[in-house]
Amino acid sequence: MASFNHFVLLILLTITLILSAEATKERRAIPSKAEMKEMERQLKAINKPAIKSFKTEHGDIFDCIEIHKQLAFDHHLLKNHSVQLKPTTVPEWITGNNISGTFDLLQEGISCPDGTVIVKRTTMQDLMHAQRLKSMGFNGPRPFLKERNNTNSNGIFYFAKADFGPDSFSGVKGNINIWKPKILLDQVSLAFISVGGGPKEKFASISAGWMVNPSLYYGDYVRLYASWPIHGSQTGCYDMSCPGFVQVSKTIPLSAILQPISIYDGPQYELPLTLYQDQVKGDWWFAFKDENIGYWPASLFKSLSLANNANYASWGGQVYSPVTEMAPVMGSGHWPIEGFKKAAYVSGIKIIDRSGTVFDPEVGSVKEHESRPNCYKARYVREAAKPWKKSVFYGGPGGCIG
């Protein structure tokens, strides 16, 4: 009887400690007055005066900002930058295979006037969520991880992808299959195309694709994202959270919700994206289908290898999860071997050379990389039958811990 009472006391003590820890976590999650004041200052700096605003059915607010007054020009390297409305050189465009037709990034009726660009408004809640994510160790996607153990003090990055390089080129293309993975609040799941280059201490990369990030975006919607982290440091940006990316589109905003979503063994939907460098100016451009969304000015990469060209490309998926939780599903949650309509993929992968010519990667130049093959896999397919010529299937059910 005494041992039973002792056991009960241990259980009660454990529960008390857990509840106490959770309460402490909640208290810490509430910003102090000083923190609130700082976030209010940040909001004022991030959200520029709008000429026109829209609220979507999902609750997002999009502002039409004068193109010359957007957040990008708060960056110290862009103080005297002249906006480029279009690139000087454009690569040879190849239309991707949109399996189930097109989709709109914004609901009908949302359009900004000439001379403005469309930007998602940042809220106080957005800043609080972003701060929380950073405290968890997530500073944005890391497309060029290769080590199997990618653990920081709070969380783990897992990936399944295919890499190209080293070589010298000026852009990549890919049609990213859109899924809506079910993940927990503190987790992130994304699919990407990416370019990168430089030695470890100066390595820089740019990536774009879709992301499900309930903690940051408030909700489990699939959203368009772009990221420009600089490896070897703690700095990094994604979407319009900090200056650097120059928006030129008045119809396609970063952080837009992507609909419809692919259905297992049903209709499939793709996000056709391109990252390419203007060979005259050196700017890196981001395009959806045939429309340029915006660019990263060459001055951002002045001291980095991306200023001249890229050396590596990557296509695939990545997830982030706290060390205390099981890794979430990636892509569709199914293995690449299951193939089309069941597994997630990036089809039509292409390399753009420095003359603007678009070509297929040579056989043997693309290698699969997986951080945890028991949870996620990648499969590079080189079948000749369209539309699966040069595709990367990736993903898996997750379930790993630590």
Wavefront OBJ file of the C-alpha trace (Angstrom):
o trace
v 0.000 0.000 0.000
v 2.836 2.355 0.890
v 4.511 1.689 -2.451
v 1.218 2.391 -4.251
v 0.833 5.730 -2.413
v 4.406 6.573 -3.299
v 3.660 5.804 -6.959
v 0.563 8.050 -6.907
v 2.575 10.881 -5.328
v 5.193 10.562 -8.077
v 2.500 10.812 -10.757
v 0.954 13.866 -9.085
v 4.361 15.509 -8.753
v 5.115 14.845 -12.435
v 1.780 16.349 -13.514
v 2.395 19.393 -11.314
v 5.830 19.941 -12.837
v 4.437 19.644 -16.383
v 1.618 22.093 -15.666
v 4.044 24.474 -14.014
v 6.372 24.312 -17.028
v 3.483 24.941 -19.401
v 2.303 27.891 -17.316
v 5.820 29.327 -17.349
v 5.951 28.868 -21.126
v 2.638 30.694 -21.489
v 3.825 33.557 -19.285
v 6.992 33.860 -21.334
v 4.886 33.882 -24.521
v 3.180 37.098 -23.364
v 5.366 40.014 -24.509
v 6.500 42.587 -21.988
v 5.629 46.273 -22.416
v 9.083 46.914 -23.856
v 8.700 44.038 -26.316
v 5.258 45.252 -27.354
v 6.613 48.751 -27.929
v 9.431 47.348 -30.079
v 6.995 45.247 -32.137
v 4.766 48.280 -32.652
v 7.834 50.115 -33.988
v 8.579 47.179 -36.302
v 4.987 47.096 -37.571
v 5.131 50.779 -38.433
v 8.376 50.208 -40.343
v 7.174 47.088 -42.171
v 3.682 48.223 -43.193
v 4.054 51.141 -45.569
v 1.138 53.528 -46.283
v -1.378 51.840 -48.587
v -3.050 53.391 -51.610
v -5.711 50.682 -51.517
v -6.379 47.607 -49.337
v -8.278 44.316 -49.637
v -9.408 41.715 -47.131
v -9.710 38.147 -48.436
v -12.259 35.540 -47.430
v -9.518 33.913 -45.331
v -8.930 37.060 -43.291
v -5.670 38.203 -44.931
v -5.245 41.896 -45.676
v -3.328 42.895 -48.803
v -2.142 46.450 -49.360
v -1.322 48.255 -52.601
v 1.941 50.080 -51.875
v 3.683 52.573 -54.120
v 6.436 50.555 -55.776
v 9.178 53.023 -54.768
v 8.063 53.068 -51.120
v 8.009 49.347 -50.319
v 9.909 47.736 -47.437
v 12.780 46.506 -49.649
v 14.317 49.968 -49.755
v 14.781 50.097 -46.001
v 17.753 47.785 -46.567
v 20.995 49.721 -46.177
v 22.369 48.274 -49.431
v 19.331 49.461 -51.407
v 19.107 53.097 -50.317
v 19.986 54.386 -53.800
v 18.608 51.464 -55.772
v 16.615 52.157 -58.956
v 13.619 49.848 -59.357
v 13.871 47.425 -62.275
v 10.344 46.842 -63.584
v 11.606 43.975 -65.725
v 14.909 42.174 -66.251
v 17.363 43.235 -68.940
v 17.802 39.637 -70.067
v 15.108 36.973 -69.940
v 15.785 33.235 -70.265
v 14.219 31.092 -72.946
v 10.828 30.285 -71.428
v 9.428 26.790 -71.501
v 5.816 26.322 -70.389
v 5.370 23.647 -67.712
v 2.702 20.956 -67.679
v -0.132 22.137 -65.447
v -1.842 18.803 -64.927
v -5.270 19.994 -63.829
v -5.581 23.514 -65.186
v -4.702 26.862 -63.670
v -5.549 28.457 -60.350
v -5.696 32.021 -59.059
v -3.533 33.176 -56.163
v -6.068 35.777 -55.036
v -9.832 35.844 -55.121
v -11.524 37.577 -58.012
v -11.757 41.356 -57.789
v -8.453 41.975 -56.012
v -6.216 44.112 -58.196
v -3.810 46.945 -57.437
v -3.544 50.122 -59.544
v -0.600 50.901 -61.814
v 2.476 52.172 -60.011
v 1.801 50.022 -56.935
v 2.664 46.499 -55.822
v 0.623 44.074 -53.751
v 1.929 43.142 -50.293
v 0.417 41.106 -47.462
v -0.039 43.290 -44.390
v 1.947 42.193 -41.347
v -0.007 42.070 -38.075
v 1.066 42.106 -34.447
v 0.090 38.452 -34.282
v 2.392 37.725 -37.252
v 5.324 39.341 -35.439
v 4.607 37.419 -32.238
v 4.428 34.121 -34.120
v 7.632 34.889 -36.037
v 9.414 35.716 -32.784
v 8.201 32.453 -31.283
v 9.452 30.501 -34.310
v 12.891 32.090 -34.013
v 13.011 31.176 -30.331
v 12.295 27.590 -31.419
v 15.249 27.671 -33.812
v 13.436 28.156 -37.144
v 14.850 31.098 -39.115
v 13.552 29.967 -42.497
v 14.089 27.124 -44.985
v 17.554 25.622 -45.400
v 17.479 23.998 -48.857
v 21.131 22.980 -49.056
v 21.496 20.977 -45.855
v 23.339 17.707 -46.428
v 24.212 16.488 -42.958
v 21.900 13.805 -41.579
v 21.920 15.374 -38.116
v 20.510 18.897 -38.437
v 19.512 19.512 -34.845
v 19.690 22.784 -32.975
v 18.855 23.257 -29.302
v 15.111 23.268 -29.984
v 14.288 21.540 -33.247
v 15.335 19.416 -36.212
v 15.354 19.984 -39.976
v 14.565 16.936 -42.122
v 14.803 16.865 -45.912
v 14.328 14.706 -49.012
v 15.551 16.322 -52.218
v 17.671 16.142 -55.362
v 20.711 18.400 -55.853
v 22.540 19.533 -58.994
v 26.125 20.771 -59.092
v 28.726 21.985 -58.603
v 28.545 23.816 -61.918
v 28.137 27.374 -63.162
v 24.648 28.409 -64.263
v 22.143 31.245 -63.904
v 18.774 29.761 -62.973
v 16.421 26.856 -62.280
v 12.847 25.884 -63.110
v 10.422 23.424 -61.565
v 6.688 22.691 -61.305
v 6.031 22.030 -57.615
v 3.152 19.666 -56.849
v 0.860 21.298 -54.229
v -0.229 19.376 -51.118
v -1.584 20.303 -47.697
v 0.273 18.197 -45.098
v -1.319 17.892 -41.660
v 1.171 19.195 -39.095
v 1.218 20.497 -35.526
v 1.293 24.173 -34.556
v 5.046 24.291 -33.937
v 5.975 22.412 -37.116
v 6.764 23.513 -40.673
v 6.438 21.591 -43.946
v 7.475 22.989 -47.323
v 8.408 22.209 -50.932
v 10.969 24.213 -52.894
v 13.227 24.953 -55.819
v 16.501 26.650 -54.939
v 19.814 28.059 -56.175
v 22.961 28.577 -54.135
v 26.671 29.149 -54.329
v 29.892 30.045 -52.570
v 32.222 28.565 -49.951
v 30.776 27.714 -46.544
v 31.616 31.054 -44.931
v 30.064 33.011 -47.826
v 27.464 30.548 -49.074
v 24.178 32.192 -50.061
v 20.964 30.656 -51.332
v 17.567 31.661 -52.642
v 14.556 29.360 -52.505
v 10.863 29.557 -53.418
v 7.863 27.255 -53.256
v 4.961 26.528 -50.930
v 4.938 26.345 -47.154
v 2.542 25.178 -44.436
v 3.479 26.999 -41.235
v 0.538 27.274 -38.779
v 2.560 29.135 -36.171
v 3.670 31.889 -38.541
v 0.729 32.204 -40.900
v -2.097 31.494 -38.450
v -3.853 28.517 -39.997
v -2.853 25.440 -41.940
v -3.184 27.037 -45.382
v -0.645 26.320 -48.104
v 1.128 29.566 -49.004
v 3.540 30.862 -51.617
v 6.899 31.736 -50.070
v 10.342 33.015 -51.050
v 13.437 32.908 -48.875
v 16.951 34.279 -49.039
v 18.952 32.955 -46.074
v 22.692 33.451 -45.921
v 24.361 30.309 -44.684
v 27.184 30.553 -42.206
v 25.359 33.246 -40.224
v 22.209 33.637 -38.153
v 20.592 36.022 -40.620
v 17.842 35.086 -43.020
v 14.616 36.428 -44.472
v 11.484 34.970 -45.974
v 8.463 36.573 -47.604
v 8.181 40.265 -46.683
v 9.344 39.917 -43.074
v 12.406 42.072 -43.677
v 13.828 44.299 -46.450
v 15.622 42.918 -49.488
v 13.119 41.443 -51.955
v 11.769 43.996 -54.456
v 8.154 43.253 -55.380
v 7.152 44.288 -58.921
v 3.908 42.358 -59.416
v 0.605 44.017 -58.571
v -1.296 40.712 -58.765
v 0.872 37.989 -57.185
v 1.896 38.581 -53.542
v 4.214 36.499 -51.395
v 2.315 34.617 -48.633
v -0.742 34.205 -50.887
v -2.857 31.110 -50.156
v -2.570 28.453 -52.859
v -5.741 26.695 -53.970
v -6.841 24.123 -55.053
v -4.765 21.360 -53.458
v -3.775 18.034 -54.989
v -5.902 15.054 -53.972
v -4.488 11.589 -53.301
v -5.190 9.443 -56.395
v -7.156 12.402 -57.823
v -6.550 15.771 -59.546
v -3.025 17.153 -59.232
v -2.042 20.827 -59.147
v 1.340 22.406 -59.724
v 3.122 25.659 -58.917
v 5.354 26.552 -61.919
v 8.279 28.617 -60.602
v 11.564 29.979 -61.942
v 14.580 31.565 -60.257
v 16.989 33.216 -62.696
v 19.687 35.861 -62.876
v 19.670 38.940 -65.107
v 22.996 38.540 -66.893
v 23.452 42.312 -67.328
v 22.351 43.686 -63.944
v 23.105 40.606 -61.825
v 19.705 40.715 -60.065
v 18.021 37.408 -59.177
v 14.395 37.205 -60.384
v 11.484 35.114 -59.113
v 8.730 34.219 -61.590
v 5.385 32.429 -61.347
v 4.460 30.911 -64.725
v 5.518 33.714 -67.093
v 5.028 36.625 -64.682
v 7.853 38.152 -62.672
v 6.871 38.535 -59.018
v 9.998 40.443 -58.062
v 13.755 40.233 -57.603
v 16.687 40.360 -55.211
v 19.076 43.165 -56.295
v 22.641 42.177 -57.106
v 23.950 44.449 -54.342
v 22.566 42.014 -51.721
v 25.058 39.411 -52.938
v 27.958 41.733 -53.726
v 30.395 39.874 -51.461
v 28.920 36.433 -52.176
v 29.221 33.964 -55.046
v 25.589 34.465 -56.115
v 26.639 37.881 -57.399
v 28.022 36.214 -60.552
v 26.201 32.906 -60.919
v 24.953 29.861 -59.027
v 26.855 26.641 -58.409
v 24.135 24.426 -56.944
v 20.434 23.779 -57.520
v 17.984 21.802 -55.414
v 14.394 20.541 -55.678
v 12.369 18.718 -53.017
v 10.860 18.995 -49.568
v 11.810 19.922 -46.019
v 10.147 19.847 -42.601
v 11.033 21.346 -39.226
v 9.868 20.000 -35.879
v 10.640 20.583 -32.175
v 12.927 17.894 -30.756
v 10.138 16.763 -28.410
v 7.682 15.951 -31.211
v 7.541 13.309 -33.931
v 8.589 14.618 -37.332
v 5.544 15.533 -39.464
v 4.551 14.259 -42.889
v 6.392 15.683 -45.892
v 4.642 16.345 -49.192
v 1.631 14.061 -49.565
v 2.815 11.870 -46.697
v 3.392 8.981 -49.103
v 6.610 7.389 -50.374
v 8.085 8.444 -53.755
v 7.842 4.862 -55.047
v 4.033 5.232 -55.113
v 4.436 7.669 -58.018
v 2.134 10.123 -59.738
v -1.126 11.149 -58.008
v 0.079 9.633 -54.725
v 3.550 10.983 -53.971
v 4.617 14.652 -54.006
v 6.904 15.754 -56.827
v 8.676 18.588 -58.616
v 8.300 17.977 -62.359
v 9.973 19.579 -65.363
v 13.170 20.412 -63.507
v 15.449 22.529 -65.678
v 18.735 24.401 -65.506
v 19.217 27.817 -67.159
v 22.730 28.450 -68.460
v 24.429 31.852 -68.602
v 23.206 32.476 -72.163
v 19.586 32.028 -71.082
v 19.148 28.597 -72.629
v 16.962 26.179 -70.656
v 18.131 22.540 -70.609
v 17.696 19.225 -68.796
v 20.377 18.315 -66.229
v 22.776 15.721 -67.620
v 22.436 12.121 -66.492
v 24.443 11.637 -63.308
v 24.552 15.351 -62.437
v 21.536 15.139 -60.086
v 21.883 13.255 -56.785
v 19.244 12.379 -54.176
v 19.796 13.339 -50.537
v 17.710 12.212 -47.554
v 18.263 13.099 -43.891
v 16.207 10.185 -42.522
v 15.474 7.503 -45.164
v 13.243 5.644 -42.687
v 10.920 8.693 -42.607
v 11.426 10.434 -45.965
v 12.870 9.518 -49.345
v 13.690 11.204 -52.646
v 13.619 9.618 -56.103
v 14.950 11.258 -59.250
v 13.005 10.041 -62.293
v 14.404 10.375 -65.826
v 11.611 8.761 -67.834
v 11.173 10.014 -71.380
v 7.349 9.972 -71.279
v 5.832 13.393 -70.723
v 5.202 15.072 -68.343
v 7.542 13.094 -66.080
v 10.770 13.686 -67.933
v 13.174 14.909 -65.268
v 11.138 14.875 -62.045
v 11.923 14.525 -58.356
v 9.437 12.545 -56.253
v 9.906 13.084 -52.523
v 8.317 12.837 -49.089
v 7.089 10.320 -46.559
v 5.003 9.753 -43.427
v 7.518 11.125 -40.930
v 7.385 9.759 -37.405
v 11.060 10.219 -36.500
v 12.034 11.608 -33.096
v 15.415 13.208 -32.476
l 1 2 3 4 5 6 7 8 9 10 11 12 13 14 15 16 17 18 19 20 21 22 23 24 25 26 27 28 29 30 31 32 33 34 35 36 37 38 39 40 41 42 43 44 45 46 47 48 49 50 51 52 53 54 55 56 57 58 59 60 61 62 63 64 65 66 67 68 69 70 71 72 73 74 75 76 77 78 79 80 81 82 83 84 85 86 87 88 89 90 91 92 93 94 95 96 97 98 99 100 101 102 103 104 105 106 107 108 109 110 111 112 113 114 115 116 117 118 119 120 121 122 123 124 125 126 127 128 129 130 131 132 133 134 135 136 137 138 139 140 141 142 143 144 145 146 147 148 149 150 151 152 153 154 155 156 157 158 159 160 161 162 163 164 165 166 167 168 169 170 171 172 173 174 175 176 177 178 179 180 181 182 183 184 185 186 187 188 189 190 191 192 193 194 195 196 197 198 199 200 201 202 203 204 205 206 207 208 209 210 211 212 213 214 215 216 217 218 219 220 221 222 223 224 225 226 227 228 229 230 231 232 233 234 235 236 237 238 239 240 241 242 243 244 245 246 247 248 249 250 251 252 253 254 255 256 257 258 259 260 261 262 263 264 265 266 267 268 269 270 271 272 273 274 275 276 277 278 279 280 281 282 283 284 285 286 287 288 289 290 291 292 293 294 295 296 297 298 299 300 301 302 303 304 305 306 307 308 309 310 311 312 313 314 315 316 317 318 319 320 321 322 323 324 325 326 327 328 329 330 331 332 333 334 335 336 337 338 339 340 341 342 343 344 345 346 347 348 349 350 351 352 353 354 355 356 357 358 359 360 361 362 363 364 365 366 367 368 369 370 371 372 373 374 375 376 377 378 379 380 381 382 383 384 385 386 387 388 389 390 391 392 393 394 395 396 397 398 399 400 401 402
